[in-house]
Amino acid sequence: MNRLILIVEDNERNRKLVRTVLEYRGFEVAECSDGESAIALARSRRPALVLMDIELPKLDGISALKRLRADPQTASIPVVAVTASVTREQRARISSADFNGYVAKPIDVEAFAATIEGLVGEGDASK
């Protein structure tokens, strides 16, 4: 079973928190800090799931998602938006963008882990 999750987050503290939670749950992690790198990593590594921040340098998360969906190699990879953007307009924009889910920042660690495990499969039961 593919246990690789790609974290796309430009804030190192947020990336570290997500990485720590996922690794504790038995997932393998790849990381990058911008949308362009996310597309390249998704193509080369074929993760089971992408956790995509929306506000990113070079290419924002929604634009990166559109490019992932347009590429047959990456179109079927689930992508979850992870963002602090909570305005009604931004939520509508995110929900209409074809993400497979949404996680608000700051993340609730237990709820976040349960969401990820539900999308990818159960984590290491010994944890």
LUMDREN-570451 format. One record per residue: residue number from 1; x, y, z of N, C-alpha, C in turn; residue in three letters. Coordinates in nm, 2 decimals. Each point is the difference from the previous one (the first is absolute). Example, Ala and Ser with C-alpha at 12.3 -4.5 7.8 and 13.67 -1.06 7.14 Angstrom:
% residues 2
+------+--------+--------+--------+--------+--------+--------+--------+--------+--------+------+
| resi |   n.px |   n.py |   n.pz |  ca.px |  ca.py |  ca.pz |   c.px |   c.py |   c.pz | resn |
+------+--------+--------+--------+--------+--------+--------+--------+--------+--------+------+
|    1 |   1.32 |  -0.57 |   0.78 |  -0.09 |   0.12 |   0.00 |   0.09 |   0.12 |   0.00 |  ALA |
|    2 |  -0.04 |   0.11 |  -0.07 |   0.09 |   0.11 |   0.00 |  -0.08 |   0.11 |   0.08 |  SER |
+------+--------+--------+--------+--------+--------+--------+--------+--------+--------+------+
This chain:
% residues 127
+------+--------+--------+--------+--------+--------+--------+--------+--------+--------+------+
| resi |   n.px |   n.py |   n.pz |  ca.px |  ca.py |  ca.pz |   c.px |   c.py |   c.pz | resn |
+------+--------+--------+--------+--------+--------+--------+--------+--------+--------+------+
|    1 |   0.08 |  -0.12 |   0.00 |  -0.08 |   0.12 |   0.00 |   0.09 |   0.12 |   0.00 |  MET |
|    2 |  -0.04 |   0.10 |  -0.08 |   0.08 |   0.13 |  -0.01 |  -0.03 |   0.08 |   0.12 |  ASN |
|    3 |   0.10 |   0.03 |   0.08 |  -0.01 |   0.08 |   0.13 |   0.06 |   0.13 |  -0.01 |  ARG |
|    4 |   0.04 |   0.05 |  -0.13 |   0.07 |   0.12 |  -0.01 |  -0.10 |   0.12 |  -0.01 |  LEU |
|    5 |   0.02 |   0.10 |   0.08 |  -0.08 |   0.12 |   0.00 |   0.09 |   0.12 |  -0.04 |  ILE |
|    6 |  -0.04 |   0.08 |  -0.09 |   0.07 |   0.12 |  -0.04 |  -0.05 |   0.12 |   0.07 |  LEU |
|    7 |   0.08 |   0.07 |   0.08 |  -0.04 |   0.12 |   0.07 |   0.05 |   0.12 |  -0.08 |  ILE |
|    8 |  -0.09 |   0.08 |  -0.04 |   0.03 |   0.12 |  -0.07 |  -0.03 |   0.12 |   0.09 |  VAL |
|    9 |   0.10 |   0.06 |   0.06 |  -0.02 |   0.10 |   0.10 |   0.12 |   0.09 |   0.01 |  GLU |
|   10 |  -0.02 |   0.13 |  -0.01 |   0.12 |   0.09 |   0.00 |   0.04 |   0.05 |   0.14 |  ASP |
|   11 |  -0.08 |  -0.03 |   0.10 |   0.04 |   0.03 |   0.13 |   0.07 |  -0.12 |   0.07 |  ASN |
|   12 |   0.12 |   0.01 |   0.04 |   0.08 |  -0.11 |   0.05 |  -0.06 |  -0.05 |   0.13 |  GLU |
|   13 |  -0.06 |   0.08 |   0.09 |  -0.06 |  -0.05 |   0.12 |  -0.12 |  -0.09 |  -0.03 |  ARG |
|   14 |  -0.08 |   0.05 |  -0.09 |  -0.12 |  -0.08 |  -0.04 |   0.04 |  -0.13 |  -0.06 |  ASN |
|   15 |   0.10 |   0.00 |  -0.09 |   0.05 |  -0.12 |  -0.06 |   0.05 |  -0.10 |   0.10 |  ARG |
|   16 |   0.08 |   0.05 |   0.10 |   0.05 |  -0.08 |   0.10 |  -0.11 |  -0.07 |   0.08 |  LYS |
|   17 |  -0.10 |   0.07 |   0.04 |  -0.11 |  -0.05 |   0.08 |  -0.07 |  -0.11 |  -0.08 |  LEU |
|   18 |  -0.03 |   0.02 |  -0.13 |  -0.07 |  -0.10 |  -0.08 |   0.09 |  -0.12 |  -0.02 |  VAL |
|   19 |   0.13 |   0.02 |  -0.03 |   0.09 |  -0.11 |  -0.02 |   0.01 |  -0.08 |   0.13 |  ARG |
|   20 |   0.01 |   0.06 |   0.12 |   0.01 |  -0.07 |   0.12 |  -0.13 |  -0.09 |   0.02 |  THR |
|   21 |  -0.11 |   0.06 |  -0.02 |  -0.13 |  -0.08 |   0.02 |  -0.01 |  -0.12 |  -0.10 |  VAL |
|   22 |   0.04 |   0.03 |  -0.12 |  -0.01 |  -0.11 |  -0.10 |   0.10 |  -0.11 |   0.02 |  LEU |
|   23 |   0.12 |   0.04 |   0.03 |   0.10 |  -0.10 |   0.03 |  -0.03 |  -0.09 |   0.12 |  GLU |
|   24 |  -0.05 |   0.07 |   0.10 |  -0.05 |  -0.08 |   0.12 |  -0.10 |  -0.10 |  -0.03 |  TYR |
|   25 |  -0.09 |   0.04 |  -0.10 |  -0.10 |  -0.10 |  -0.04 |   0.04 |  -0.10 |  -0.10 |  ARG |
|   26 |   0.13 |   0.00 |  -0.03 |   0.05 |  -0.10 |  -0.09 |   0.01 |   0.03 |  -0.15 |  GLY |
|   27 |  -0.02 |   0.13 |  -0.03 |   0.00 |   0.04 |  -0.14 |   0.14 |   0.04 |  -0.04 |  PHE |
|   28 |   0.03 |  -0.01 |  -0.13 |   0.13 |   0.05 |  -0.06 |  -0.04 |   0.14 |  -0.05 |  GLU |
|   29 |   0.10 |   0.09 |   0.01 |  -0.03 |   0.14 |  -0.03 |   0.10 |   0.06 |  -0.10 |  VAL |
|   30 |  -0.05 |   0.07 |  -0.10 |   0.08 |   0.08 |  -0.09 |  -0.05 |   0.15 |   0.02 |  ALA |
|   31 |   0.09 |   0.09 |  -0.02 |  -0.04 |   0.14 |   0.03 |   0.05 |   0.10 |  -0.10 |  GLU |
|   32 |  -0.07 |   0.10 |  -0.02 |   0.05 |   0.12 |  -0.08 |  -0.08 |   0.12 |   0.04 |  CYS |
|   33 |   0.05 |   0.12 |  -0.05 |  -0.06 |   0.12 |   0.05 |  -0.06 |   0.09 |  -0.10 |  SER |
|   34 |  -0.02 |  -0.05 |  -0.13 |  -0.07 |   0.08 |  -0.10 |  -0.08 |  -0.09 |  -0.09 |  ASP |
|   35 |  -0.09 |   0.05 |  -0.08 |  -0.09 |  -0.07 |  -0.09 |   0.08 |  -0.07 |  -0.11 |  GLY |
|   36 |   0.10 |   0.07 |  -0.06 |   0.07 |  -0.06 |  -0.11 |   0.08 |  -0.12 |   0.04 |  GLU |
|   37 |   0.06 |   0.00 |   0.12 |   0.07 |  -0.12 |   0.05 |  -0.10 |  -0.11 |   0.03 |  SER |
|   38 |  -0.12 |   0.04 |   0.05 |  -0.10 |  -0.10 |   0.03 |  -0.04 |  -0.08 |  -0.13 |  ALA |
|   39 |  -0.01 |   0.06 |  -0.11 |  -0.04 |  -0.07 |  -0.12 |   0.11 |  -0.09 |  -0.04 |  ILE |
|   40 |   0.13 |   0.04 |   0.00 |   0.11 |  -0.08 |  -0.03 |   0.01 |  -0.12 |   0.09 |  ALA |
|   41 |  -0.01 |   0.02 |   0.13 |   0.01 |  -0.11 |   0.10 |  -0.12 |  -0.10 |  -0.02 |  LEU |
|   42 |  -0.12 |   0.05 |  -0.02 |  -0.12 |  -0.09 |  -0.02 |   0.03 |  -0.08 |  -0.13 |  ALA |
|   43 |   0.05 |   0.05 |  -0.10 |   0.03 |  -0.08 |  -0.12 |   0.10 |  -0.10 |   0.02 |  ARG |
|   44 |   0.11 |   0.03 |   0.07 |   0.11 |  -0.09 |   0.02 |  -0.02 |  -0.10 |   0.11 |  SER |
|   45 |  -0.07 |   0.04 |   0.11 |  -0.01 |  -0.09 |   0.12 |  -0.14 |  -0.07 |   0.01 |  ARG |
|   46 |  -0.10 |   0.05 |  -0.07 |  -0.13 |  -0.06 |   0.00 |  -0.05 |  -0.02 |   0.14 |  ARG |
|   47 |  -0.02 |   0.10 |   0.08 |  -0.05 |  -0.02 |   0.14 |  -0.14 |  -0.05 |   0.01 |  PRO |
|   48 |  -0.04 |  -0.06 |   0.11 |  -0.13 |  -0.04 |   0.02 |  -0.10 |   0.12 |   0.03 |  ALA |
|   49 |   0.06 |   0.11 |   0.04 |  -0.08 |   0.12 |   0.04 |   0.09 |   0.12 |  -0.01 |  LEU |
|   50 |  -0.05 |   0.11 |  -0.04 |   0.07 |   0.13 |   0.01 |  -0.08 |   0.09 |   0.10 |  VAL |
|   51 |   0.08 |   0.06 |   0.09 |  -0.06 |   0.10 |   0.09 |   0.05 |   0.13 |  -0.05 |  LEU |
|   52 |  -0.09 |   0.08 |  -0.05 |   0.04 |   0.12 |  -0.08 |  -0.05 |   0.13 |   0.07 |  MET |
|   53 |   0.10 |   0.08 |   0.05 |  -0.03 |   0.14 |   0.04 |  -0.05 |   0.08 |  -0.11 |  ASP |
|   54 |  -0.08 |   0.10 |   0.02 |  -0.06 |   0.07 |  -0.11 |   0.09 |   0.12 |  -0.03 |  ILE |
|   55 |   0.05 |   0.07 |   0.10 |   0.08 |   0.12 |  -0.02 |   0.15 |  -0.04 |  -0.01 |  GLU |
|   56 |   0.05 |  -0.02 |  -0.13 |   0.13 |  -0.05 |  -0.02 |   0.08 |   0.09 |  -0.09 |  LEU |
|   57 |   0.13 |   0.01 |   0.01 |   0.08 |   0.07 |  -0.10 |   0.01 |  -0.07 |  -0.13 |  PRO |
|   58 |   0.03 |   0.08 |  -0.10 |   0.01 |  -0.05 |  -0.14 |  -0.13 |  -0.04 |  -0.07 |  LYS |
|   59 |  -0.07 |  -0.09 |   0.06 |  -0.12 |  -0.05 |  -0.05 |  -0.09 |  -0.04 |   0.12 |  LEU |
|   60 |  -0.12 |   0.07 |   0.01 |  -0.09 |  -0.02 |   0.11 |  -0.06 |  -0.15 |   0.00 |  ASP |
|   61 |  -0.05 |  -0.04 |   0.11 |  -0.05 |  -0.13 |   0.01 |  -0.12 |  -0.04 |  -0.09 |  GLY |
|   62 |  -0.08 |   0.10 |  -0.03 |  -0.12 |  -0.03 |  -0.09 |   0.05 |  -0.02 |  -0.14 |  ILE |
|   63 |   0.10 |   0.09 |  -0.04 |   0.06 |  -0.02 |  -0.14 |   0.07 |  -0.13 |  -0.01 |  SER |
|   64 |   0.08 |  -0.03 |   0.11 |   0.07 |  -0.13 |  -0.01 |  -0.10 |  -0.12 |  -0.01 |  ALA |
|   65 |  -0.11 |   0.01 |   0.07 |  -0.10 |  -0.11 |   0.00 |  -0.05 |  -0.01 |  -0.15 |  LEU |
|   66 |  -0.03 |   0.11 |  -0.06 |  -0.05 |   0.00 |  -0.14 |   0.10 |  -0.07 |  -0.09 |  LYS |
|   67 |   0.12 |   0.02 |   0.02 |   0.11 |  -0.06 |  -0.08 |   0.01 |  -0.15 |   0.03 |  ARG |
|   68 |  -0.01 |  -0.03 |   0.12 |   0.00 |  -0.15 |   0.04 |  -0.12 |  -0.07 |  -0.06 |  LEU |
|   69 |  -0.12 |   0.06 |   0.00 |  -0.12 |  -0.06 |  -0.05 |   0.01 |  -0.02 |  -0.15 |  ARG |
|   70 |   0.07 |   0.10 |  -0.07 |   0.01 |  -0.01 |  -0.14 |   0.10 |  -0.10 |  -0.06 |  ALA |
|   71 |   0.08 |  -0.05 |   0.09 |   0.11 |  -0.09 |  -0.04 |  -0.05 |  -0.15 |   0.03 |  ASP |
|   72 |  -0.01 |  -0.08 |  -0.10 |  -0.04 |  -0.14 |   0.02 |   0.08 |  -0.08 |   0.10 |  PRO |
|   73 |   0.13 |   0.04 |   0.02 |   0.08 |  -0.07 |   0.10 |  -0.03 |   0.04 |   0.14 |  GLN |
|   74 |  -0.06 |   0.11 |   0.02 |  -0.03 |   0.05 |   0.14 |  -0.15 |   0.03 |   0.03 |  THR |
|   75 |  -0.08 |  -0.02 |  -0.11 |  -0.14 |   0.04 |   0.02 |  -0.08 |  -0.07 |   0.11 |  ALA |
|   76 |   0.04 |  -0.12 |   0.02 |  -0.08 |  -0.08 |   0.10 |   0.06 |   0.01 |   0.14 |  SER |
|   77 |   0.11 |   0.07 |   0.02 |   0.05 |   0.01 |   0.14 |  -0.09 |   0.09 |   0.08 |  ILE |
|   78 |  -0.05 |  -0.05 |   0.12 |  -0.08 |   0.09 |   0.08 |   0.08 |   0.12 |   0.05 |  PRO |
|   79 |  -0.06 |   0.12 |   0.01 |   0.07 |   0.12 |   0.04 |  -0.10 |   0.07 |   0.10 |  VAL |
|   80 |   0.06 |   0.02 |   0.12 |  -0.08 |   0.07 |   0.11 |   0.06 |   0.14 |   0.02 |  VAL |
|   81 |  -0.09 |   0.09 |   0.00 |   0.04 |   0.14 |   0.03 |   0.03 |   0.02 |   0.15 |  ALA |
|   82 |   0.11 |   0.06 |   0.03 |   0.03 |   0.03 |   0.14 |   0.03 |   0.15 |   0.01 |  VAL |
|   83 |  -0.09 |   0.07 |   0.06 |   0.01 |   0.15 |   0.00 |  -0.05 |   0.07 |   0.12 |  THR |
|   84 |   0.05 |   0.11 |   0.03 |  -0.06 |   0.09 |   0.10 |  -0.10 |   0.09 |  -0.05 |  ALA |
|   85 |  -0.02 |   0.00 |  -0.13 |  -0.10 |   0.09 |  -0.07 |  -0.14 |  -0.05 |   0.04 |  SER |
|   86 |  -0.07 |   0.09 |   0.07 |  -0.13 |  -0.04 |   0.05 |  -0.12 |   0.09 |  -0.04 |  VAL |
|   87 |   0.03 |   0.10 |  -0.09 |  -0.11 |   0.08 |  -0.04 |  -0.10 |  -0.08 |  -0.09 |  THR |
|   88 |  -0.12 |   0.04 |   0.00 |  -0.10 |  -0.07 |  -0.08 |   0.04 |  -0.01 |  -0.15 |  ARG |
|   89 |   0.05 |   0.11 |  -0.05 |   0.04 |   0.00 |  -0.14 |   0.12 |  -0.10 |  -0.03 |  GLU |
|   90 |   0.10 |   0.00 |   0.09 |   0.11 |  -0.09 |  -0.02 |  -0.04 |  -0.15 |   0.02 |  GLN |
|   91 |  -0.09 |  -0.03 |   0.09 |  -0.05 |  -0.13 |   0.02 |  -0.08 |  -0.05 |  -0.13 |  ARG |
|   92 |  -0.08 |   0.09 |  -0.05 |  -0.07 |  -0.03 |  -0.13 |   0.10 |  -0.03 |  -0.11 |  ALA |
|   93 |   0.10 |   0.08 |  -0.01 |   0.10 |  -0.02 |  -0.11 |   0.07 |  -0.13 |   0.02 |  ARG |
|   94 |   0.03 |  -0.04 |   0.12 |   0.07 |  -0.13 |   0.03 |  -0.10 |  -0.11 |  -0.03 |  ILE |
|   95 |  -0.12 |   0.01 |   0.05 |  -0.10 |  -0.11 |  -0.02 |  -0.03 |  -0.02 |  -0.15 |  SER |
|   96 |   0.00 |   0.10 |  -0.08 |  -0.03 |  -0.01 |  -0.14 |   0.13 |  -0.04 |  -0.08 |  SER |
|   97 |   0.11 |  -0.02 |   0.06 |   0.12 |  -0.03 |  -0.07 |   0.03 |  -0.15 |  -0.02 |  ALA |
|   98 |  -0.08 |  -0.09 |   0.04 |   0.02 |  -0.14 |  -0.01 |   0.10 |  -0.06 |   0.09 |  ASP |
|   99 |   0.01 |   0.06 |   0.12 |   0.08 |  -0.07 |   0.10 |  -0.07 |  -0.12 |   0.06 |  PHE |
|  100 |   0.06 |  -0.10 |   0.05 |  -0.06 |  -0.11 |   0.06 |  -0.04 |   0.02 |   0.15 |  ASN |
|  101 |   0.04 |   0.11 |   0.05 |  -0.03 |   0.03 |   0.14 |   0.06 |   0.13 |   0.04 |  GLY |
|  102 |  -0.02 |   0.04 |   0.12 |   0.04 |   0.13 |   0.05 |   0.04 |  -0.01 |   0.15 |  TYR |
|  103 |   0.12 |   0.05 |   0.04 |   0.04 |   0.00 |   0.14 |   0.03 |   0.15 |   0.03 |  VAL |
|  104 |  -0.06 |   0.05 |   0.11 |   0.03 |   0.13 |   0.04 |   0.12 |   0.01 |   0.09 |  ALA |
|  105 |   0.08 |   0.11 |  -0.01 |   0.11 |   0.03 |   0.09 |  -0.05 |   0.10 |   0.10 |  LYS |
|  106 |   0.04 |  -0.01 |   0.12 |   0.10 |  -0.10 |   0.05 |  -0.07 |  -0.14 |   0.01 |  PRO |
|  107 |   0.07 |  -0.10 |  -0.03 |  -0.06 |  -0.14 |  -0.01 |  -0.02 |  -0.05 |   0.14 |  ILE |
|  108 |  -0.11 |  -0.08 |   0.01 |  -0.03 |  -0.08 |   0.12 |   0.06 |  -0.13 |  -0.03 |  ASP |
|  109 |   0.11 |  -0.04 |   0.08 |   0.08 |  -0.11 |  -0.04 |  -0.07 |  -0.13 |  -0.01 |  VAL |
|  110 |  -0.09 |  -0.03 |   0.09 |  -0.08 |  -0.13 |   0.00 |  -0.09 |   0.00 |  -0.12 |  GLU |
|  111 |  -0.08 |   0.11 |  -0.02 |  -0.09 |   0.00 |  -0.11 |   0.08 |  -0.01 |  -0.13 |  ALA |
|  112 |   0.11 |   0.07 |  -0.01 |   0.08 |   0.00 |  -0.12 |   0.05 |  -0.14 |  -0.03 |  PHE |
|  113 |   0.05 |  -0.07 |   0.10 |   0.05 |  -0.13 |  -0.02 |  -0.11 |  -0.10 |  -0.05 |  ALA |
|  114 |  -0.12 |   0.02 |   0.06 |  -0.11 |  -0.09 |  -0.03 |  -0.04 |   0.03 |  -0.15 |  ALA |
|  115 |   0.00 |   0.12 |  -0.04 |  -0.04 |   0.04 |  -0.14 |   0.10 |  -0.07 |  -0.09 |  THR |
|  116 |   0.13 |   0.02 |   0.02 |   0.10 |  -0.06 |  -0.09 |  -0.01 |  -0.15 |   0.00 |  ILE |
|  117 |  -0.01 |  -0.06 |   0.11 |  -0.01 |  -0.15 |   0.01 |  -0.12 |  -0.05 |  -0.08 |  GLU |
|  118 |  -0.11 |   0.08 |   0.01 |  -0.12 |  -0.04 |  -0.07 |   0.02 |   0.01 |  -0.15 |  GLY |
|  119 |   0.08 |   0.10 |  -0.05 |   0.02 |   0.01 |  -0.14 |   0.10 |  -0.09 |  -0.06 |  LEU |
|  120 |   0.10 |  -0.04 |   0.08 |   0.11 |  -0.08 |  -0.05 |   0.00 |  -0.14 |   0.05 |  VAL |
|  121 |  -0.06 |  -0.02 |   0.11 |   0.00 |  -0.14 |   0.06 |   0.05 |   0.01 |   0.15 |  GLY |
|  122 |  -0.02 |  -0.10 |   0.07 |   0.04 |   0.00 |   0.14 |   0.15 |   0.01 |   0.02 |  GLU |
|  123 |   0.04 |   0.08 |   0.10 |   0.14 |   0.02 |   0.03 |   0.05 |  -0.13 |   0.08 |  GLY |
|  124 |   0.12 |   0.01 |   0.05 |   0.06 |  -0.10 |   0.07 |  -0.08 |  -0.03 |   0.13 |  ASP |
|  125 |  -0.06 |  -0.11 |   0.01 |  -0.09 |  -0.03 |   0.12 |   0.08 |   0.00 |   0.13 |  ALA |
|  126 |   0.13 |  -0.02 |   0.00 |   0.08 |   0.00 |   0.12 |   0.02 |   0.14 |   0.06 |  SER |
|  127 |  -0.03 |   0.10 |  -0.07 |   0.02 |   0.14 |   0.05 |  -0.12 |   0.04 |   0.09 |  LYS |
+------+--------+--------+--------+--------+--------+--------+--------+--------+--------+------+
